[in-house]
Amino acid sequence: MHSKRSFQGDLSLLSPANLFQMIGLASLSGQLVIRGHRGTAYFIFAKGKFNYGFSQESRKKIGQIFLDSGFITLDQLNICLADQKSLAKWKKLGSIVVENGYMQLSELVEIFHAQVKETLFETLTWKTGSFTFVDSSPLTDDDIVVEANIDSLILQGLHLFDETNAE
């Protein structure tokens, strides 16, 4: 029997950027939960590669992102939401949108990747809070994953943060 291994700490001692780099360098697999004054963010890693991230406090819901992207209309979104509610087994909204032919899978992946990166970039600015890493992952085969090098994402995020603060 394999017991879950974990570590935890304080963001004032180990910043999110350093924490992400440590996970990448150690080629760890598992779920990182970061709790800060701005909310809670969840990140999934596989062999040090960044796979997935979300925040329950995300600024926009996925349906609103689909609308804002121009890929679907409000009527199409409402149809998909109704379909989602009528299913015996819950299904992700993005899958329903693609199945209904309102969006291509490649467009869904593009939107998803942008949303995941935004969560990571936002978390890079957190200075206080706590984190917990557990060597298990809640991902399923249906999840879209990023499989990105964490170092390049950190650099992109910090560059974006610098540009935003310079304006």
Residue pairs with C-beta under 8 A, 6 or more apart in sequence:
4 134
4 135
4 136
5 134
5 135
6 132
6 133
6 134
6 135
7 132
7 133
8 130
8 131
8 132
8 133
9 19
9 130
9 131
10 129
10 130
10 131
11 19
11 34
11 36
11 126
11 127
11 128
11 129
11 130
11 131
12 127
12 128
14 22
14 131
15 127
16 34
16 123
16 124
16 126
16 131
17 124
17 154
17 157
17 158
19 32
19 34
19 131
20 32
20 43
20 50
20 120
20 150
20 153
20 154
21 150
21 151
21 154
23 32
23 45
23 48
23 133
23 150
24 45
24 48
24 49
24 50
24 149
24 150
24 151
25 48
26 48
27 47
27 48
28 45
28 47
28 48
28 133
28 135
29 45
29 46
29 47
29 48
29 135
29 137
30 44
30 45
30 133
30 134
30 135
30 136
30 137
31 42
31 43
31 44
31 45
31 133
31 134
31 136
31 137
31 138
32 42
32 43
32 44
32 45
32 131
32 132
32 133
33 40
33 41
33 42
33 43
33 131
33 132
33 133
33 134
34 40
34 41
34 42
34 43
34 123
34 126
34 129
34 130
34 131
35 129
35 130
35 131
36 123
36 126
36 128
36 129
37 126
37 128
37 129
38 57
38 122
38 126
39 55
39 56
39 57
40 55
40 56
40 57
41 53
41 54
41 55
41 119
41 120
41 122
41 123
42 52
42 53
42 54
42 55
43 50
43 52
43 53
43 119
43 120
43 123
44 50
44 51
44 52
44 53
44 137
44 138
44 139
44 145
45 51
45 150
46 137
46 145
46 147
48 150
49 147
49 148
49 149
49 150
50 120
50 146
50 147
50 148
50 149
50 150
50 153
51 137
51 139
51 145
51 146
51 147
52 116
52 139
52 143
52 145
52 146
53 116
53 117
53 119
53 120
53 123
54 115
54 116
54 119
55 119
55 122
55 123
58 115
58 119
60 68
62 93
62 94
62 111
62 115
63 77
63 80
63 81
63 93
65 111
65 115
66 72
66 77
66 93
66 94
66 97
66 103
66 111
67 73
67 74
67 77
69 107
69 111
71 97
71 102
71 103
71 107
71 111
72 80
72 97
72 102
72 103
76 97
76 100
76 102
77 97
79 100
80 93
80 96
80 97
80 100
80 102
81 93
83 96
83 100
84 90
84 91
84 93
84 96
92 142
94 103
94 108
94 111
94 112
94 144
95 142
97 103
97 108
98 104
98 105
98 108
108 144
109 144
112 144
113 144
113 146
116 146
117 146
117 153
117 156
117 157
120 153
120 157
121 153
121 156
121 157
121 160
121 161
124 154
124 157
124 158
124 161
125 161
139 145
